[in-house]
């Protein structure tokens, strides 16, 4: 917490990235930090707001790989982070992913210009150079893989997948993405172990 708080004391806006494998606890950690710091100090802008829409995934033939790096608008995410790095005196609106509809919702997260810290979280923050280069600090969250897989399966079930389909999806898609994300651990400034 103190490491995140120190980023708010310099008089300019900082971007803190929290990366890690699917289901590894990065969203939980990011939300806890933002809630502890308060809305006047920090805002959460997730990478998942840049998921391609379901219709576009269908057009591209990528529905069965939703969550892979090429199912996001990485360039759009980097462009938003550039806007957030240099506040212009206006509120910047970020998209937010809503699991209950499996779609991003535009302009859902207002970031006022006087908020000194933007926390962003997502699987590929350390994979995409255009994103990593914009982060003042990057943390990598890791947890026990067996526990992480069980959390993921439970999350997919909670949002409507049948148990067998949830486990198949995790083992086929999420675990492939987790293996890729693990290769980016060395690009983090800090490794945070959760769970």
Buried (B, 14 or more C-beta within 10 A) or exposed (E): EEEBBEBBEEEEBBBBBBBBBBBBBBBBBBBEBBEEBEEEBBBBBBBBBBBBEBEEBEEEEBBEBBBBBEBBBBEEBBBBBEBBBEBEEEEBBBBBBEEEEBBBEEEBBEBEEEBBBBBBBBBBBBBBEEBBEBBBBBBBBBBEBEBBBBBBBBBBBEEEBEEEEBBBBBEEBBBBBBEBBBEBBEBBEEEBEBE
